[in-house]
């Protein structure tokens, strides 16, 4: 058995997968810019749309990286 700490690939996979979702990312960033100075307003729907796209990209990659 190796004494090395295992490295979690998830953060890097998520970062790489954000690049595959330019539309949802642009929508989320535009929303954040629009509401910057408006208290009580959120971009929650755009956030979830972005992460739904990212999750669809991440799932097959993270399962491929998982050892049994």
Backbone as a printed PyTorch tensor [residue, N CA C, xyz], in Angstrom:
tensor([[[  0.8270,  -1.1790,   0.0000],
         [  0.0000,   0.0000,   0.0000],
         [  0.8770,   1.2510,   0.0000]],

        [[  0.4680,   2.2470,  -0.7330],
         [  1.2360,   3.4760,  -0.8530],
         [  0.9660,   4.4010,   0.3350]],

        [[  2.0220,   5.1150,   0.7490],
         [  1.8780,   6.0680,   1.8480],
         [  1.4180,   7.4340,   1.3740]],

        [[  1.2870,   7.6160,   0.0720],
         [  0.8710,   8.9080,  -0.4680],
         [ -0.6200,   9.1370,  -0.2370]],

        [[ -0.9400,  10.3930,   0.0250],
         [ -2.3480,  10.7710,   0.1480],
         [ -3.0030,  10.7090,  -1.2280]],

        [[ -4.1810,  10.1570,  -1.3150],
         [ -4.8610,  10.1560,  -2.6100],
         [ -5.2440,  11.5830,  -3.0190]],

        [[ -5.2220,  11.8350,  -4.3080],
         [ -5.5590,  13.1510,  -4.8360],
         [ -6.9760,  13.0900,  -5.3930]],

        [[ -7.7940,  14.0180,  -4.9680],
         [ -9.1720,  14.0870,  -5.4460],
         [ -9.1730,  14.7540,  -6.8230]],

        [[ -9.5780,  14.0340,  -7.8810],
         [ -9.5720,  14.6140,  -9.2190],
         [-10.7630,  15.5340,  -9.4850]],

        [[-11.7490,  15.5330,  -8.6170],
         [-12.9890,  16.2740,  -8.8600],
         [-12.7870,  17.7740,  -9.0940]],

        [[-12.0140,  18.4940,  -8.2770],
         [-11.8700,  19.9370,  -8.5240],
         [-11.3200,  20.2520,  -9.9170]],

        [[-10.3290,  19.4990, -10.3680],
         [ -9.7590,  19.7550, -11.6830],
         [-10.7340,  19.3690, -12.7960]],

        [[-11.4560,  18.2770, -12.6200],
         [-12.4420,  17.8600, -13.6230],
         [-13.5370,  18.9090, -13.7320]],

        [[-14.0270,  19.4150, -12.6030],
         [-15.0510,  20.4700, -12.6260],
         [-14.5410,  21.7070, -13.3540]],

        [[-13.3190,  22.1070, -13.0470],
         [-12.7230,  23.2840, -13.6820],
         [-12.6450,  23.0940, -15.2010]],

        [[-12.2230,  21.9150, -15.6220],
         [-12.1350,  21.6230, -17.0550],
         [-13.5150,  21.5910, -17.7040]],

        [[-14.5000,  21.0870, -16.9850],
         [-15.8420,  20.9590, -17.5420],
         [-16.5720,  22.3000, -17.6690]],

        [[-16.2190,  23.2820, -16.8710],
         [-16.8520,  24.5990, -16.9980],
         [-16.6110,  25.1420, -18.4000]],

        [[-15.4450,  24.8360, -18.9710],
         [-15.1070,  25.2950, -20.3180],
         [-16.0190,  24.7030, -21.3850]],

        [[-16.6740,  23.5840, -21.0790],
         [-17.5590,  22.9450, -22.0560],
         [-18.9740,  23.5150, -22.0030]],

        [[-19.2020,  24.4940, -21.1410],
         [-20.5330,  25.0810, -20.9500],
         [-20.4930,  26.5980, -21.1680]],

        [[-20.1050,  27.0500, -22.3490],
         [-19.9560,  28.5060, -22.5450],
         [-21.2720,  29.2740, -22.4600]],

        [[-22.3700,  28.7000, -22.9400],
         [-23.6600,  29.3880, -22.8850],
         [-24.1390,  29.6240, -21.4600]],

        [[-24.2650,  28.5630, -20.6700],
         [-24.6870,  28.7540, -19.2770],
         [-23.7230,  29.6220, -18.4680]],

        [[-22.4280,  29.5060, -18.7470],
         [-21.4540,  30.3330, -18.0330],
         [-21.6560,  31.8050, -18.3880]],

        [[-21.8580,  32.0980, -19.6570],
         [-22.0760,  33.4840, -20.0870],
         [-23.3530,  34.0410, -19.4740]],

        [[-24.4130,  33.2350, -19.4240],
         [-25.6760,  33.6750, -18.8130],
         [-25.4830,  33.9940, -17.3350]],

        [[-24.7580,  33.1320, -16.6320],
         [-24.5300,  33.3350, -15.1930],
         [-23.6800,  34.5760, -14.9510]],

        [[-22.6070,  34.7270, -15.7160],
         [-21.7370,  35.8970, -15.5500],
         [-22.4880,  37.1880, -15.8770]],

        [[-23.3170,  37.1810, -16.9350],
         [-24.0980,  38.3650, -17.3010],
         [-25.0880,  38.7190, -16.1940]],

        [[-25.7080,  37.7060, -15.6150],
         [-26.6570,  37.9370, -14.5240],
         [-25.9420,  38.5430, -13.3230]],

        [[-24.7810,  37.9990, -12.9740],
         [-24.0280,  38.5460, -11.8390],
         [-23.6950,  40.0140, -12.0670]],

        [[-23.3470,  40.3530, -13.2930],
         [-23.0170,  41.7460, -13.6130],
         [-24.2570,  42.6420, -13.5040]],

        [[-25.4030,  42.1380, -13.9810],
         [-26.6420,  42.9160, -13.9450],
         [-27.0990,  43.2240, -12.5290]],

        [[-26.9170,  42.2790, -11.6230],
         [-27.4670,  42.4440, -10.2750],
         [-26.4320,  42.8920,  -9.2540]],

        [[-25.2640,  43.2410,  -9.7060],
         [-24.1530,  43.5790,  -8.8140],
         [-24.5610,  44.5420,  -7.6970]],

        [[-25.3200,  45.5520,  -8.0080],
         [-25.6910,  46.5580,  -7.0070],
         [-27.1630,  46.5110,  -6.6190]],

        [[-27.7820,  45.3530,  -6.7730],
         [-29.2050,  45.2150,  -6.4500],
         [-29.3810,  44.2090,  -5.3140]],

        [[-29.5570,  44.6870,  -4.1090],
         [-29.7270,  43.7570,  -2.9770],
         [-31.0330,  42.9700,  -3.0870]],

        [[-30.9810,  41.7430,  -2.6290],
         [-32.1770,  40.9090,  -2.6020],
         [-32.4720,  40.1910,  -3.9070]],

        [[-31.6090,  40.3450,  -4.9060],
         [-31.7980,  39.6970,  -6.1940],
         [-30.7170,  38.6350,  -6.3370]],

        [[-31.0450,  37.5030,  -6.9860],
         [-30.0410,  36.4540,  -7.1390],
         [-30.0180,  35.9200,  -8.5680]],

        [[-28.9880,  35.1840,  -8.8520],
         [-28.8250,  34.5120, -10.1460],
         [-28.9380,  33.0070,  -9.9520]],

        [[-29.7480,  32.6160,  -9.0100],
         [-29.8460,  31.2100,  -8.6370],
         [-30.1780,  30.3100,  -9.8200]],

        [[-31.1260,  30.6960, -10.6480],
         [-31.5250,  29.8280, -11.7650],
         [-30.3800,  29.6520, -12.7490]],

        [[-29.6010,  30.7230, -12.9820],
         [-28.4630,  30.6240, -13.9030],
         [-27.3530,  29.7840, -13.2860]],

        [[-27.1950,  29.8860, -11.9710],
         [-26.1990,  29.0800, -11.2630],
         [-26.5220,  27.5960, -11.4150]],

        [[-27.7680,  27.2420, -11.1960],
         [-28.1710,  25.8360, -11.3210],
         [-28.0600,  25.3490, -12.7530]],

        [[-28.3670,  26.2050, -13.7120],
         [-28.2390,  25.8230, -15.1180],
         [-26.7720,  25.5240, -15.4530]],

        [[-25.8770,  26.3640, -14.9820],
         [-24.4480,  26.1510, -15.2120],
         [-23.9900,  24.8440, -14.5740]],

        [[-24.3580,  24.6220, -13.3380],
         [-23.8880,  23.4180, -12.6550],
         [-24.5440,  22.1520, -13.1760]],

        [[-25.7170,  22.2530, -13.7180],
         [-26.3360,  21.0940, -14.3700],
         [-25.4960,  20.6990, -15.5900]],

        [[-25.0990,  21.6790, -16.3730],
         [-24.2580,  21.4330, -17.5420],
         [-22.9090,  20.8370, -17.1180]],

        [[-22.2970,  21.4220, -16.1080],
         [-21.0050,  20.9340, -15.6270],
         [-21.1370,  19.5050, -15.1090]],

        [[-22.1780,  19.2220, -14.3620],
         [-22.3790,  17.8760, -13.8140],
         [-22.5220,  16.8250, -14.9090]],

        [[-23.1760,  17.1880, -16.0090],
         [-23.3170,  16.2430, -17.1220],
         [-21.9610,  15.9090, -17.7260]],

        [[-21.0490,  16.8460, -17.7130],
         [-19.6910,  16.6210, -18.2120],
         [-18.8550,  15.8430, -17.1920]],

        [[-19.0230,  16.1660, -15.9240],
         [-18.2020,  15.5810, -14.8570],
         [-18.5180,  14.1050, -14.6400]],

        [[-19.7740,  13.7270, -14.6790],
         [-20.1840,  12.3750, -14.2790],
         [-19.3800,  11.2600, -14.9530]],

        [[-19.3240,  11.2070, -16.2790],
         [-18.5750,  10.0910, -16.8730],
         [-17.0780,  10.1460, -16.5610]],

        [[-16.5390,  11.3290, -16.4160],
         [-15.1020,  11.4630, -16.1520],
         [-14.7530,  11.0440, -14.7380]],

        [[-15.5770,  11.4050, -13.7770],
         [-15.2580,  11.0630, -12.3930],
         [-15.4450,   9.5610, -12.1470]],

        [[-16.4490,   8.9710, -12.7970],
         [-16.6240,   7.5320, -12.6360],
         [-15.5130,   6.7630, -13.3230]],

        [[-14.9860,   7.2830, -14.4300],
         [-13.8620,   6.6460, -15.0990],
         [-12.6070,   6.7160, -14.2490]],

        [[-12.4770,   7.7740, -13.4440],
         [-11.3020,   7.9660, -12.5920],
         [-11.4160,   7.2060, -11.2690]],

        [[-12.5990,   6.6990, -10.9380],
         [-12.8240,   6.0090,  -9.6750],
         [-12.3060,   4.5670,  -9.7630]],

        [[-11.5270,   4.1930,  -8.7780],
         [-11.0170,   2.8260,  -8.7240],
         [-11.9460,   1.9810,  -7.8700]],

        [[-12.0300,   0.7280,  -8.2350],
         [-12.8810,  -0.1800,  -7.4480],
         [-12.1350,  -0.7070,  -6.2610]]])
